[in-house]
Amino acid sequence: MNLRTLGLRLLGAAIALTVAGQQAAAQTVSDFSGIWTVEKPSKDIRTRDGGMPPLLPDSLKLYEQRQKQAAQGDLSFDPVDAKCAMPGVPRILAMPYPFQIFRNALRVVFVYEFNHNFRSVDIAESVPAADWGTAYGKATAAFAGDQMVIKTGGLTDETFLDALGMPHSSALRITETYRMLNGGKRLAVDLRIEDPEVFSAPWETSLTFRRLPNHQLQEDVCLDRKADGEPVIDWRRQQK
């Protein structure tokens, strides 16, 4: 055996070990792909222990005013109800509409049944700067074992954190930690909310979802529903 042959064999062995290592690492990462629906849809967002988030006085006053309007059936403050605007995160996660997760080597994509909203999340280390705020902002995803962590910034202040108008500013930063439950049949999402212009301290909440293995996302045109006089968000709907 000459040195060239030996070198080629060693190189081949090294490549094989590298590929095997990558495959083993990939197998340790949970596959979040599929269709999911929230287990308990909610109009109002609360902390993990069920309390009111630590809103600053002016923000709390605004939120209480919007809650009173909603209780009287007046949703004129809500751009989602008024013109089918994008709900943004985390609000859309708590709505009674399923969503599908896709993933490749570069990004994670969320497709929401509600009005066919979608969200593209790059797999990267840091959140890129945003030239302007949008409903779903700029986000990056990272994977660690059985968890997917998404960090989001660059959000517009024109969305709400919930259906009752909880405000936030463009300084909002959201961290979502996704992890599987029950062997992949359920999904937990822990959220950390940071916005020093609206809240006195960061706070956390969580949501759980169940997998819909035999479901397909349905056509959903919000403006058609609104034109027919139907509710923009149907809180009575349940996925079977």
C-alpha positions as CSV (number, residue, x, y, z in Angstrom):
1,M,0.0,0.0,0.0
2,N,1.5,3.3,-1.0
3,L,1.2,6.6,0.9
4,R,-1.3,8.0,-1.6
5,T,-3.6,5.0,-1.2
6,L,-3.3,5.1,2.6
7,G,-4.1,8.8,2.5
8,L,-7.2,8.3,0.4
9,R,-8.4,5.6,2.8
10,L,-7.9,7.7,5.8
11,L,-9.7,10.6,4.1
12,G,-12.6,8.3,3.3
13,A,-12.8,7.1,6.9
14,A,-12.8,10.6,8.2
15,I,-15.6,11.6,5.9
16,A,-17.6,8.6,6.9
17,L,-17.2,9.4,10.6
18,T,-18.2,13.0,10.0
19,V,-21.3,12.0,8.1
20,A,-22.2,9.4,10.8
21,G,-21.7,12.1,13.5
22,Q,-23.9,14.5,11.6
23,Q,-26.6,11.9,11.2
24,A,-26.4,11.0,14.9
25,A,-26.7,14.7,15.9
26,A,-29.6,15.2,13.6
27,Q,-31.4,12.2,15.2
28,T,-31.2,13.9,18.6
29,V,-33.1,17.0,17.3
30,S,-36.9,16.7,17.6
31,D,-38.9,17.0,14.4
32,F,-41.4,19.8,14.9
33,S,-42.8,19.4,11.4
34,G,-46.5,18.8,11.1
35,I,-49.9,20.4,11.8
36,W,-50.7,21.6,15.3
37,T,-53.6,23.3,17.1
38,V,-53.7,25.0,20.4
39,E,-55.4,23.0,23.2
40,K,-57.0,25.9,24.9
41,P,-57.7,28.9,22.7
42,S,-57.6,32.2,24.6
43,K,-58.6,35.8,24.0
44,D,-56.5,37.1,26.8
45,I,-52.8,36.4,27.5
46,R,-51.7,35.8,31.1
47,T,-48.5,34.9,32.9
48,R,-47.6,31.3,33.5
49,D,-49.3,31.4,36.9
50,G,-52.4,32.9,35.5
51,G,-51.8,36.5,36.6
52,M,-51.9,39.8,34.8
53,P,-48.7,40.7,33.1
54,P,-46.7,43.5,34.7
55,L,-48.1,46.3,32.6
56,L,-46.9,49.9,33.3
57,P,-49.7,52.2,34.5
58,D,-50.5,53.9,31.2
59,S,-50.4,50.6,29.3
60,L,-52.7,48.9,31.9
61,K,-55.2,51.8,31.6
62,L,-55.2,51.4,27.8
63,Y,-55.7,47.6,28.1
64,E,-58.5,47.9,30.6
65,Q,-60.3,50.4,28.3
66,R,-60.0,48.0,25.4
67,Q,-61.2,45.1,27.5
68,K,-64.3,47.1,28.4
69,Q,-65.0,47.9,24.7
70,A,-64.6,44.2,23.8
71,A,-67.0,43.2,26.6
72,Q,-69.6,45.5,24.9
73,G,-69.0,44.0,21.5
74,D,-67.0,46.9,20.2
75,L,-63.8,45.7,18.5
76,S,-63.2,48.8,16.5
77,F,-59.8,49.2,18.2
78,D,-58.6,45.9,16.7
79,P,-57.1,46.0,13.2
80,V,-57.6,42.2,12.8
81,D,-61.3,42.6,13.3
82,A,-61.5,45.9,11.3
83,K,-59.5,44.9,8.2
84,C,-58.3,41.3,8.7
85,A,-54.8,42.6,9.5
86,M,-52.1,40.1,10.5
87,P,-52.4,39.1,14.2
88,G,-48.7,38.7,14.8
89,V,-47.0,36.7,17.5
90,P,-47.8,35.5,20.1
91,R,-51.4,36.3,19.5
92,I,-51.9,34.0,16.5
93,L,-50.7,31.0,18.6
94,A,-53.6,31.3,21.0
95,M,-56.3,31.5,18.2
96,P,-58.5,28.5,17.4
97,Y,-56.9,27.8,14.0
98,P,-54.2,25.2,13.2
99,F,-50.8,25.9,11.8
100,Q,-48.2,23.8,10.0
101,I,-44.5,23.8,10.6
102,F,-42.0,23.1,7.8
103,R,-38.2,22.9,8.2
104,N,-35.2,22.5,6.0
105,A,-31.5,23.2,6.6
106,L,-31.9,27.0,6.3
107,R,-35.2,28.0,7.9
108,V,-38.3,27.1,9.7
109,V,-41.6,28.1,8.1
110,F,-44.9,28.4,9.9
111,V,-48.1,28.4,7.8
112,Y,-51.2,29.5,9.7
113,E,-54.7,28.5,8.6
114,F,-56.1,31.9,9.7
115,N,-56.2,34.0,6.5
116,H,-53.1,32.0,5.2
117,N,-50.6,34.0,7.3
118,F,-47.1,32.7,7.2
119,R,-43.9,33.3,9.1
120,S,-40.3,32.5,7.9
121,V,-37.6,32.0,10.6
122,D,-34.0,31.7,9.6
123,I,-31.8,29.1,11.4
124,A,-29.1,31.4,12.6
125,E,-27.3,32.6,15.7
126,S,-28.5,36.2,16.1
127,V,-31.6,38.2,15.2
128,P,-30.8,40.5,12.2
129,A,-31.6,44.2,12.5
130,A,-34.9,45.3,10.9
131,D,-35.4,48.4,8.8
132,W,-39.0,48.6,9.9
133,G,-41.4,46.7,12.1
134,T,-43.7,44.0,10.8
135,A,-46.3,41.8,12.4
136,Y,-44.0,38.8,12.6
137,G,-40.8,40.7,12.8
138,K,-37.3,39.3,12.2
139,A,-36.7,35.9,13.8
140,T,-34.0,33.3,14.1
141,A,-34.2,29.7,15.3
142,A,-31.7,27.5,17.0
143,F,-31.9,23.8,18.0
144,A,-30.5,22.2,21.2
145,G,-31.4,18.5,21.6
146,D,-35.2,18.3,21.9
147,Q,-35.8,22.1,21.9
148,M,-36.3,24.7,19.3
149,V,-35.6,28.3,20.4
150,I,-36.9,31.2,18.3
151,K,-35.9,34.8,19.1
152,T,-37.9,37.6,17.5
153,G,-37.4,41.3,17.2
154,G,-38.2,44.0,14.7
155,L,-41.9,43.9,15.5
156,T,-44.4,46.7,14.7
157,D,-46.3,48.3,17.6
158,E,-49.5,48.0,15.6
159,T,-50.3,44.5,16.6
160,F,-51.5,43.3,20.0
161,L,-50.4,40.5,22.3
162,D,-53.9,39.1,22.6
163,A,-57.4,39.5,21.2
164,L,-58.4,42.0,23.9
165,G,-55.8,44.6,22.8
166,M,-52.9,44.1,25.2
167,P,-50.4,46.6,23.9
168,H,-46.7,46.4,23.2
169,S,-44.1,48.7,21.7
170,S,-41.6,48.2,18.8
171,A,-39.0,47.4,21.5
172,L,-40.8,44.0,22.1
173,R,-38.5,41.0,22.1
174,I,-40.0,37.5,22.3
175,T,-38.3,34.2,23.0
176,E,-40.2,31.0,22.2
177,T,-39.0,27.6,23.4
178,Y,-40.7,24.7,21.6
179,R,-40.4,21.2,23.1
180,M,-42.2,17.9,22.5
181,L,-44.6,16.2,24.9
182,N,-46.1,12.7,25.0
183,G,-43.8,11.2,22.3
184,G,-44.5,14.0,19.8
185,K,-48.3,13.9,20.1
186,R,-48.3,17.3,21.9
187,L,-46.2,20.4,21.8
188,A,-45.3,22.9,24.6
189,V,-44.3,26.5,23.8
190,D,-42.8,28.6,26.6
191,L,-42.7,32.3,25.8
192,R,-40.6,35.1,27.4
193,I,-41.9,38.6,26.8
194,E,-39.5,41.6,27.2
195,D,-40.7,45.2,26.5
196,P,-39.4,47.8,28.9
197,E,-41.6,50.5,27.3
198,V,-44.8,48.6,28.2
199,F,-44.0,46.2,31.1
200,S,-42.1,46.8,34.3
201,A,-40.3,43.5,34.0
202,P,-39.9,40.6,31.6
203,W,-42.5,37.9,32.1
204,E,-43.3,34.4,30.9
205,T,-46.3,32.4,29.7
206,S,-46.9,29.0,28.0
207,L,-49.2,27.3,25.6
208,T,-49.7,23.7,24.7
209,F,-50.8,22.2,21.3
210,R,-51.8,18.8,20.0
211,R,-50.7,17.3,16.7
212,L,-53.3,16.8,14.0
213,P,-51.8,13.8,12.0
214,N,-54.6,13.5,9.5
215,H,-55.5,17.2,9.0
216,Q,-55.0,19.5,6.0
217,L,-55.0,23.3,6.3
218,Q,-58.3,24.6,4.9
219,E,-58.9,27.6,2.7
220,D,-59.6,30.7,4.8
221,V,-60.3,34.1,3.4
222,C,-60.9,36.6,6.2
223,L,-62.4,39.4,4.0
224,D,-64.9,37.0,2.5
225,R,-66.0,35.9,6.0
226,K,-66.3,39.6,7.1
227,A,-68.3,40.5,4.0
228,D,-70.7,37.8,4.8
229,G,-71.2,39.2,8.3
230,E,-69.5,36.3,10.0
231,P,-67.1,36.8,12.9
232,V,-63.5,37.5,11.8
233,I,-62.3,35.0,14.4
234,D,-64.7,32.1,15.2
235,W,-63.9,31.2,18.8
236,R,-66.4,28.3,18.8
237,R,-64.5,26.2,16.3
238,Q,-62.7,23.1,17.5
239,Q,-60.4,20.8,15.5
240,K,-61.5,17.2,15.7
